[in-house]
Amino acid sequence: MKKTKKRVTIKMMMIDILKRSKTPLHYREITKRLIARGYKFHRKEPERSVYITIKRNPKLFKKVKPATFALKTK
């Protein structure tokens, strides 16, 4: 039987980046850190992917300043 490797999603990586960062980050900085970690984007505009992911997950990410986000704490 073949083992399937679980794919790391953009959302999982963004959560990790924000956890490791002690301060909220601008979505462009999140994009730079994803690229530095070797994340392969599927669209031509990586920043758009990051922004869309943030907007689709309001329970995970909170806006603290214009275009700057942090993880929501429970």
N, CA, C and O atoms as a GROMACS GRO file, in nm:
protein
  296
    1MET      N    1   0.084  -0.119   0.000
    1MET     CA    2   0.000   0.000   0.000
    1MET      C    3   0.089   0.125   0.000
    1MET      O    4   0.188   0.133   0.072
    2LYS      N    5   0.050   0.222  -0.082
    2LYS     CA    6   0.128   0.344  -0.096
    2LYS      C    7   0.086   0.448   0.009
    2LYS      O    8  -0.032   0.470   0.033
    3LYS      N    9   0.186   0.510   0.070
    3LYS     CA   10   0.156   0.616   0.167
    3LYS      C   11   0.137   0.746   0.091
    3LYS      O   12   0.216   0.780   0.003
    4THR      N   13   0.032   0.818   0.125
    4THR     CA   14   0.013   0.948   0.061
    4THR      C   15   0.058   1.056   0.160
    4THR      O   16   0.021   1.055   0.277
    5LYS      N   17   0.138   1.146   0.109
    5LYS     CA   18   0.190   1.254   0.191
    5LYS      C   19   0.085   1.365   0.197
    5LYS      O   20   0.035   1.409   0.093
    6LYS      N   21   0.053   1.409   0.317
    6LYS     CA   22  -0.048   1.514   0.331
    6LYS      C   23   0.011   1.646   0.281
    6LYS      O   24   0.118   1.688   0.325
    7ARG      N   25  -0.060   1.710   0.192
    7ARG     CA   26  -0.014   1.836   0.135
    7ARG      C   27  -0.031   1.949   0.235
    7ARG      O   28  -0.136   1.960   0.300
    8VAL      N   29   0.069   2.031   0.248
    8VAL     CA   30   0.060   2.146   0.336
    8VAL      C   31  -0.012   2.257   0.259
    8VAL      O   32   0.031   2.296   0.150
    9THR      N   33  -0.120   2.306   0.316
    9THR     CA   34  -0.200   2.408   0.247
    9THR      C   35  -0.147   2.547   0.277
    9THR      O   36  -0.072   2.568   0.372
   10ILE      N   37  -0.188   2.641   0.194
   10ILE     CA   38  -0.150   2.781   0.214
   10ILE      C   39  -0.201   2.828   0.351
   10ILE      O   40  -0.132   2.901   0.421
   11LYS      N   41  -0.321   2.786   0.387
   11LYS     CA   42  -0.379   2.827   0.515
   11LYS      C   43  -0.295   2.776   0.632
   11LYS      O   44  -0.268   2.850   0.727
   12MET      N   45  -0.252   2.650   0.624
   12MET     CA   46  -0.169   2.593   0.732
   12MET      C   47  -0.037   2.670   0.746
   12MET      O   48   0.008   2.698   0.857
   13MET      N   49   0.024   2.704   0.633
   13MET     CA   50   0.151   2.777   0.637
   13MET      C   51   0.131   2.919   0.689
   13MET      O   52   0.215   2.971   0.764
   14MET      N   53   0.021   2.982   0.650
   14MET     CA   54  -0.006   3.118   0.697
   14MET      C   55  -0.027   3.120   0.849
   14MET      O   56   0.020   3.211   0.917
   15ILE      N   57  -0.097   3.020   0.900
   15ILE     CA   58  -0.118   3.010   1.045
   15ILE      C   59   0.017   2.997   1.115
   15ILE      O   60   0.042   3.064   1.216
   16ASP      N   61   0.103   2.912   1.062
   16ASP     CA   62   0.235   2.893   1.122
   16ASP      C   63   0.318   3.021   1.118
   16ASP      O   64   0.384   3.056   1.216
   17ILE      N   65   0.315   3.091   1.006
   17ILE     CA   66   0.390   3.216   0.992
   17ILE      C   67   0.342   3.319   1.094
   17ILE      O   68   0.423   3.385   1.158
   18LEU      N   69   0.210   3.332   1.108
   18LEU     CA   70   0.157   3.430   1.204
   18LEU      C   71   0.182   3.388   1.348
   18LEU      O   72   0.201   3.474   1.435
   19LYS      N   73   0.183   3.258   1.376
   19LYS     CA   74   0.215   3.210   1.511
   19LYS      C   75   0.359   3.245   1.547
   19LYS      O   76   0.386   3.288   1.659
   20ARG      N   77   0.450   3.226   1.453
   20ARG     CA   78   0.592   3.251   1.478
   20ARG      C   79   0.624   3.400   1.485
   20ARG      O   80   0.719   3.441   1.552
   21SER      N   81   0.544   3.480   1.416
   21SER     CA   82   0.563   3.625   1.420
   21SER      C   83   0.499   3.678   1.548
   21SER      O   84   0.386   3.643   1.580
   22LYS      N   85   0.571   3.760   1.619
   22LYS     CA   86   0.518   3.813   1.745
   22LYS      C   87   0.426   3.932   1.721
   22LYS      O   88   0.358   3.979   1.812
   23THR      N   89   0.425   3.981   1.597
   23THR     CA   90   0.341   4.096   1.564
   23THR      C   91   0.254   4.064   1.444
   23THR      O   92   0.287   3.974   1.367
   24PRO      N   93   0.144   4.137   1.425
   24PRO     CA   94   0.061   4.118   1.305
   24PRO      C   95   0.144   4.151   1.180
   24PRO      O   96   0.238   4.230   1.185
   25LEU      N   97   0.107   4.091   1.069
   25LEU     CA   98   0.182   4.111   0.945
   25LEU      C   99   0.092   4.161   0.832
   25LEU      O  100  -0.026   4.127   0.824
   26HIS      N  101   0.151   4.244   0.746
   26HIS     CA  102   0.085   4.289   0.624
   26HIS      C  103   0.076   4.168   0.530
   26HIS      O  104   0.165   4.083   0.530
   27TYR      N  105  -0.030   4.159   0.452
   27TYR     CA  106  -0.046   4.041   0.366
   27TYR      C  107   0.069   4.026   0.267
   27TYR      O  108   0.099   3.914   0.226
   28ARG      N  109   0.133   4.135   0.229
   28ARG     CA  110   0.248   4.126   0.139
   28ARG      C  111   0.368   4.060   0.209
   28ARG      O  112   0.443   3.985   0.148
   29GLU      N  113   0.384   4.089   0.338
   29GLU     CA  114   0.492   4.027   0.416
   29GLU      C  115   0.464   3.877   0.434
   29GLU      O  116   0.556   3.796   0.428
   30ILE      N  117   0.337   3.842   0.456
   30ILE     CA  118   0.300   3.700   0.467
   30ILE      C  119   0.336   3.630   0.336
   30ILE      O  120   0.390   3.519   0.338
   31THR      N  121   0.307   3.694   0.223
   31THR     CA  122   0.339   3.637   0.091
   31THR      C  123   0.489   3.616   0.076
   31THR      O  124   0.532   3.510   0.029
   32LYS      N  125   0.569   3.716   0.116
   32LYS     CA  126   0.716   3.704   0.106
   32LYS      C  127   0.766   3.585   0.188
   32LYS      O  128   0.854   3.512   0.144
   33ARG      N  129   0.710   3.567   0.307
   33ARG     CA  130   0.753   3.458   0.394
   33ARG      C  131   0.712   3.322   0.338
   33ARG      O  132   0.784   3.223   0.354
   34LEU      N  133   0.595   3.316   0.274
   34LEU     CA  134   0.552   3.191   0.210
   34LEU      C  135   0.648   3.154   0.096
   34LEU      O  136   0.687   3.038   0.083
   35ILE      N  137   0.684   3.252   0.016
   35ILE     CA  138   0.776   3.229  -0.096
   35ILE      C  139   0.913   3.185  -0.042
   35ILE      O  140   0.975   3.094  -0.097
   36ALA      N  141   0.958   3.249   0.066
   36ALA     CA  142   1.087   3.214   0.127
   36ALA      C  143   1.087   3.069   0.178
   36ALA      O  144   1.191   3.002   0.178
   37ARG      N  145   0.971   3.021   0.221
   37ARG     CA  146   0.959   2.882   0.268
   37ARG      C  147   0.941   2.783   0.155
   37ARG      O  148   0.938   2.662   0.177
   38GLY      N  149   0.928   2.834   0.033
   38GLY     CA  150   0.919   2.746  -0.082
   38GLY      C  151   0.777   2.707  -0.121
   38GLY      O  152   0.759   2.611  -0.196
   39TYR      N  153   0.676   2.780  -0.073
   39TYR     CA  154   0.538   2.748  -0.113
   39TYR      C  155   0.520   2.779  -0.261
   39TYR      O  156   0.561   2.885  -0.309
   40LYS      N  157   0.460   2.685  -0.333
   40LYS     CA  158   0.436   2.702  -0.477
   40LYS      C  159   0.294   2.753  -0.499
   40LYS      O  160   0.197   2.683  -0.469
   41PHE      N  161   0.282   2.874  -0.550
   41PHE     CA  162   0.152   2.934  -0.577
   41PHE      C  163   0.100   2.886  -0.712
   41PHE      O  164   0.177   2.861  -0.804
   42HIS      N  165  -0.033   2.875  -0.722
   42HIS     CA  166  -0.096   2.828  -0.845
   42HIS      C  167  -0.140   2.942  -0.935
   42HIS      O  168  -0.171   2.921  -1.053
   43ARG      N  169  -0.145   3.063  -0.880
   43ARG     CA  170  -0.187   3.175  -0.964
   43ARG      C  171  -0.070   3.271  -0.988
   43ARG      O  172   0.034   3.262  -0.924
   44LYS      N  173  -0.091   3.361  -1.082
   44LYS     CA  174   0.015   3.454  -1.120
   44LYS      C  175   0.039   3.560  -1.013
   44LYS      O  176   0.148   3.617  -1.005
   45GLU      N  177  -0.061   3.588  -0.931
   45GLU     CA  178  -0.049   3.692  -0.828
   45GLU      C  179  -0.055   3.628  -0.689
   45GLU      O  180  -0.164   3.612  -0.633
   46PRO      N  181   0.061   3.591  -0.633
   46PRO     CA  182   0.063   3.524  -0.502
   46PRO      C  183  -0.003   3.607  -0.391
   46PRO      O  184  -0.069   3.551  -0.303
   47GLU      N  185   0.015   3.739  -0.396
   47GLU     CA  186  -0.044   3.824  -0.292
   47GLU      C  187  -0.196   3.813  -0.290
   47GLU      O  188  -0.259   3.818  -0.184
   48ARG      N  189  -0.254   3.798  -0.407
   48ARG     CA  190  -0.399   3.782  -0.417
   48ARG      C  191  -0.444   3.652  -0.349
   48ARG      O  192  -0.547   3.649  -0.282
   49SER      N  193  -0.368   3.545  -0.368
   49SER     CA  194  -0.399   3.417  -0.303
   49SER      C  195  -0.400   3.432  -0.151
   49SER      O  196  -0.489   3.380  -0.083
   50VAL      N  197  -0.301   3.503  -0.099
   50VAL     CA  198  -0.292   3.523   0.046
   50VAL      C  199  -0.412   3.605   0.094
   50VAL      O  200  -0.475   3.570   0.194
   51TYR      N  201  -0.442   3.713   0.024
   51TYR     CA  202  -0.552   3.801   0.066
   51TYR      C  203  -0.686   3.726   0.060
   51TYR      O  204  -0.770   3.741   0.150
   52ILE      N  205  -0.706   3.647  -0.043
   52ILE     CA  206  -0.830   3.569  -0.056
   52ILE      C  207  -0.842   3.469   0.058
   52ILE      O  208  -0.950   3.451   0.115
   53THR      N  209  -0.732   3.402   0.090
   53THR     CA  210  -0.732   3.304   0.200
   53THR      C  211  -0.770   3.372   0.332
   53THR      O  212  -0.847   3.316   0.410
   54ILE      N  213  -0.717   3.490   0.356
   54ILE     CA  214  -0.750   3.565   0.478
   54ILE      C  215  -0.899   3.599   0.480
   54ILE      O  216  -0.967   3.578   0.580
   55LYS      N  217  -0.950   3.650   0.369
   55LYS     CA  218  -1.090   3.691   0.362
   55LYS      C  219  -1.188   3.574   0.373
   55LYS      O  220  -1.299   3.590   0.422
   56ARG      N  221  -1.146   3.456   0.328
   56ARG     CA  222  -1.233   3.338   0.334
   56ARG      C  223  -1.232   3.270   0.471
   56ARG      O  224  -1.310   3.178   0.495
   57ASN      N  225  -1.144   3.314   0.558
   57ASN     CA  226  -1.131   3.251   0.690
   57ASN      C  227  -1.139   3.354   0.803
   57ASN      O  228  -1.043   3.373   0.877
   58PRO      N  229  -1.254   3.420   0.815
   58PRO     CA  230  -1.266   3.525   0.918
   58PRO      C  231  -1.258   3.472   1.061
   58PRO      O  232  -1.234   3.549   1.154
   59LYS      N  233  -1.277   3.342   1.079
   59LYS     CA  234  -1.267   3.286   1.214
   59LYS      C  235  -1.121   3.266   1.256
   59LYS      O  236  -1.092   3.253   1.375
   60LEU      N  237  -1.031   3.266   1.159
   60LEU     CA  238  -0.889   3.245   1.188
   60LEU      C  239  -0.808   3.374   1.193
   60LEU      O  240  -0.719   3.390   1.277
   61PHE      N  241  -0.839   3.466   1.102
   61PHE     CA  242  -0.758   3.586   1.087
   61PHE      C  243  -0.838   3.711   1.122
   61PHE      O  244  -0.956   3.723   1.087
   62LYS      N  245  -0.772   3.803   1.193
   62LYS     CA  246  -0.840   3.930   1.222
   62LYS      C  247  -0.758   4.046   1.169
   62LYS      O  248  -0.635   4.045   1.172
   63LYS      N  249  -0.830   4.146   1.122
   63LYS     CA  250  -0.766   4.266   1.068
   63LYS      C  251  -0.733   4.358   1.185
   63LYS      O  252  -0.820   4.389   1.266
   64VAL      N  253  -0.608   4.401   1.194
   64VAL     CA  254  -0.568   4.490   1.303
   64VAL      C  255  -0.536   4.631   1.254
   64VAL      O  256  -0.547   4.728   1.330
   65LYS      N  257  -0.498   4.641   1.128
   65LYS     CA  258  -0.472   4.769   1.061
   65LYS      C  259  -0.505   4.745   0.915
   65LYS      O  260  -0.526   4.630   0.874
   66PRO      N  261  -0.512   4.850   0.834
   66PRO     CA  262  -0.538   4.826   0.692
   66PRO      C  263  -0.439   4.726   0.632
   66PRO      O  264  -0.317   4.745   0.638
   67ALA      N  265  -0.492   4.619   0.574
   67ALA     CA  266  -0.415   4.512   0.507
   67ALA      C  267  -0.318   4.438   0.599
   67ALA      O  268  -0.229   4.367   0.552
   68THR      N  269  -0.334   4.454   0.730
   68THR     CA  270  -0.246   4.389   0.828
   68THR      C  271  -0.330   4.297   0.916
   68THR      O  272  -0.434   4.337   0.967
   69PHE      N  273  -0.282   4.174   0.932
   69PHE     CA  274  -0.363   4.073   0.998
   69PHE      C  275  -0.286   3.997   1.105
   69PHE      O  276  -0.163   3.988   1.103
   70ALA      N  277  -0.363   3.943   1.200
   70ALA     CA  278  -0.310   3.858   1.306
   70ALA      C  279  -0.402   3.738   1.318
   70ALA      O  280  -0.511   3.736   1.261
   71LEU      N  281  -0.356   3.638   1.392
   71LEU     CA  282  -0.442   3.523   1.420
   71LEU      C  283  -0.541   3.562   1.528
   71LEU      O  284  -0.507   3.632   1.623
   72LYS      N  285  -0.663   3.515   1.514
   72LYS     CA  286  -0.762   3.538   1.620
   72LYS      C  287  -0.728   3.446   1.737
   72LYS      O  288  -0.696   3.329   1.717
   73THR      N  289  -0.736   3.499   1.857
   73THR     CA  290  -0.712   3.416   1.974
   73THR      C  291  -0.847   3.378   2.032
   73THR      O  292  -0.943   3.454   2.026
   74LYS      N  293  -0.851   3.259   2.089
   74LYS     CA  294  -0.979   3.209   2.141
   74LYS      C  295  -1.002   3.253   2.283
   74LYS      O  296  -1.104   3.220   2.342
   0.00000   0.00000   0.00000
